[in-house]
Amino acid sequence: MKSYLDLVNDCDVFPYPTSDGYSLRIASYYFFVHEGHTVGYLLPAVVNAIKNVDEYSVFWSIDDKAKTVRLKGGSSPEAYSLAIGKTIRNWRENGIFEVLKGWRNELYAVYAPPGKLAFNVERSATCLFGVLTYGIHMTAYVRSSSGLKMWIPRRSYNKQTFGGFLDNTVAGGLTSGEQPLGTLIREAEEEASLPAELVRNGAKCAGAVTYFYVRDERAGGETGLLQPECQYVYDLELSEGVVPKPCDDEVEEFYLWGIEEVMGALKSGQFKPNCALVLLDFFIRHGIITPENEESYIEITSRLHRRFDFATL
């Protein structure tokens, strides 16, 4: 059985600057630099794939000695987006990366200080460039006569990433130009058949959870790709008469579980790694995990809110 700290270590994988092996690890990557700011990290295999694209030097500047990668071809987000998009489409057309088989046709925004849009990139390709992405995760719960219960969905077994794992009630990524609440309302309708008005009026923003994941075989596609993420976290208290139902092919079914059932599933590794972190955050905020019952309380709470070494929104 996993401890709560094990669950954090399963998701917040990338070493911290103060940890052993950080210097050696970070030296193995190329730095993705935009206007003087690092916005991501690339594996050498990805840099080599860039070099194999015809006329790559039109769109990219690569310094192997300094281990930096820069986009060329313009001075606007639109121009940079076009440049990186051409490279990604070339890879997709030539079957270079397995991860691009999960092509979503959704654009994620990459930001540079002070929170300005640098460029947009296809969602499935973000991990190839190690850029920070943003999403929303909501926990819907019920206060019943037998105690607090939570609505837990099981991901579709056909999903490319973490098929069949347990998830948070509603979760989804922020596409470029979207605001967190708007994404939450859209995803709640699509994934859980929850009415927009109910979510708009009832969901409470409860902060953010941040972590630096390194993709393994469960995520689909190549392993070792870097996936730093920031998830805006929401709570939604529902009456016992409101029942989330699958609306698209993302979810198999929903369960209404008590705290002990949820904790048991967490400790047995049944949740998608980042969803486990969101649940730990919920338990801490609601006084279920406390310093008295969790010896790693301080490390867990700090690790749920990681500061990144590169540009963020």
N, C-alpha and C positions, 0 to 999 in steps of 0.2 A: 504494500500500500504506500502511496506517495504522501509525503508531508506537504503542508502548504508551501513551504520554502522550495520543495522539489518542483511544485507546479510553477512557481515563479522562474526557477532555473530552466524549466522546459521551454519557456517563451522568451524571457529576457536573457538571451544566450550570448550575445556579443560581449567580449570582455570589457571591463571598465579600465580607464587609464591608470588606475592605481593597482590593478590586478597583475598577477604574474603572467607573463606571456603576451601582454598587450602590445608592447613595442614590436615584438617579432611578428605578431598577427597583423597589426596595422601596416607594417612595412611590406606586407605581401600584396597589398591592394594598390590600385591607381586611384588618385583623388579626382573626382569630377568637380571641376572648378567653373564657376560662372561669375563673371565680373568681380574676380578677386575673392570670392567666397566658395568654400567647399559645400556642395549640395548633395554629395553621395560618394559611394565607394564602388569601384568596379573590380571584378576578378580579372586576372591576366587573360583568361580564356575569352572574356567578353571584349577586351581591348584587341585581342588578335582577330576576333570576328569583325570588329570595326575595320581593321586594316585590310581585311579580305573583301570588303565591299568596293566595287568599282568606283574609282574617283573619290575615295573616302576623304581625301585631303581637301576637297571642296567644302566639306561640311564639318571636318574635325581637325583639331590640332592636338597631336599627341607628343608628349615629351617623355621618352622612356627613361632618361636619366633622372628627371625630377619626379617621374611617375605621376604625371598630371594629364588629364583629358579635358579638352574644352570644345564647345560647339562653335562653329563659324557660320558664316553665311547671312549675317544680318545684325541688326541692333534692336530688334523688337521681339516680344514674346511670340508673335505670329511667325516671324522668320526662323527663330530658333526651333519652334514647334515643327515647322515644315522640314527642317534639316534632320532632326532626330527621327521624325516620322518616316522619312525616306529610308533611313537605315533600318528601322524596325520592320518596315514592309518588305525590304529586300531579304532580311533574315527569314521572315515568315514564308515568303514565296519559295525560298530555297531550303526550307526545313532545317535551319541551322540550330534552333533551340526548341527543345521539347515543350518548354513552358509556354511558348507562343501558340501552341495548339489550343490553349484556353483563351484565345483572343476574345475580348469582350466588346470591342468597338465602343469603349468608353474612355474618355480622356481624364487623366488625373493631373492636377496642377502641382508644379514644383515651384517653390518660393525661394527668393533670395532676400536678404535684409534690405530695407526694414519691412518685411512682410509683403513685398511686391512680387507679382507673378513673373517668374523667369521664363517658363515655357510649359507646354502641356505634353503629356506622354501617354501612349496607350496603356491602359491599366495592367494588362498581363505582362508588360515589359518593364514595369517599375523596378522589379527585383533584379533585373539585369544591370541596372544602373545604381542600385543601392540608395535610391532617393526616398525621402520621408513621405508617407502617404497618410491620409486622414479618413476617419470613418465615424460611424455612430453605433453604439450598442445600448439597447434598452432592456431592463429587467422589469417584467410585469409580475406583480405579486398580489396576493389576496390575504386579507386578515380574516381568517375563519374562526369558528368556535374552538377548533383544535390547534390553533396557532397560525403562524405565518406560512403561507404556501406560495410556490413560485411556478410560473408557466415556463416549461423547458421544452424546446423543440428538438427533434432529431433531424439532422441534415439529410437530404436525399442521398441514398446510396450511390446514385449516379453522378454526383458532383465530382469534378476533377480534383478538388482540394478537400481533404478531410471528409470524404463521403461516409455517412453513417454515424459521425460523431455527434455528440450533444452540443448545443449552441445556446446563446442568449436569446431571449424572447424575440427580439428584432435586432438585426445587424445589417450594416451595408456601408459601402464606401462613398465618400464625397467626390462627386465628379466636379470638374473644373467649373467654377462659377456658382456652385450650390452652397447654401448655408446649412449648418447642421440640423436645425429644426425642420427645414424643408425636406432634407434627405430622410429624416426620421419618419415624417408623415407619409412620404412616398413608400418607404420600405415597410412600414407597419401595415399599409393597405395591401401591398403586394405579397408579403410573406405571411401575415397573420390575420388578414381580413378585418383589421381594426379600423373603425371609421376615422376619417381625418379629424373631425371635430372633437372626438373623444381624445385623441392623441394631442392635438393642439392645446386643448384646455387642461388636460390632466397630466401630461408628461412633465417631470421636473428635472431640469439639468442639474447634474450632481458632480460636475468636474470633468476630469479627463484622466485616462490611463495611458501611459507611454512605455514602450519597451523596444528592444532591438532583437528581432527574431532572425535566426539563420535557418533557412529552409532545409527540411529533411525530406525523406521519401514520402511522408504522409501528405505533404503539400502539393505533390505532383510536379513533374518536370525535373530539371536539374537540381541537385542538392548543393548546399553551400552558398546559394545566392542570398544576398543580404536584404532584409525587409524591416527597416525601422518604421514604426507606426505610432500614430496618436489617435486614440479613440475617445470621442466625446461621449460621456456616459449619462444616461437618463434612467429615471425610475418612473414607473407608472403603477399606481394602486388601482386595482380593478375590483368591482363588485363581484360576488360569486356568480351572478347571472351572465357575466360577460366571458365568453369562451373564445380564445384565439383559434382560428382554423386556417389550415394551409390554403393559399389562394393560387400559388404558382407551383413550379416543380422544384423549388428550393428546399421544401420541408416535407418530410414523411408524415409526421404527426406531432402533436403537442401533448405533454404530460403535465398534470398539476401535482407537484411533489412538495412534501414537507421539507423542512431544513435538513433533517437527518438523511433523507433520501438523496438530496442534492449533494450534501457533504460526502456521502458514500460514493456517489458517482464521480465526484471530483477526485477523491483519493484513489479510486481505481483507474484513473486516467481516461475516462470516457468522454471528457469535454475537449473540444478544440482548444489548443493551448491559450490563445488570447482570450477566449471566452471564460476560461478558468480564472484568469487574472481579473476580469470584470466582476465575476462573482465574488472573489476574495475582497475586492474593493467594496462591493455591496455589503458583505458581511461585516467588514470593519466599520463602515459608516453607520450601520444599523446596530452596532454594539454586540454582534454575535461572535466575532473574533475580537478578543481583548488582550491586553498585556498579561492578564491573569491566566488565560487559558492557552496562550501561544508564546512559546519561548523566543521565537524569531520575529516577534511583532514589529520591532523597529526596522529590521532589514526588509521585511516584506512591505511595509508601508512606504519605505523610501524607494524600493525597487519598482513599485507600481507607478512611480512618477519620475521616470528617468529623464535626465537632462542629456540632450544630444550634443555631439561635438561639432555639428555642422548647422547650416542655416535652417531655420524653422519659420513657420508663419508667425 
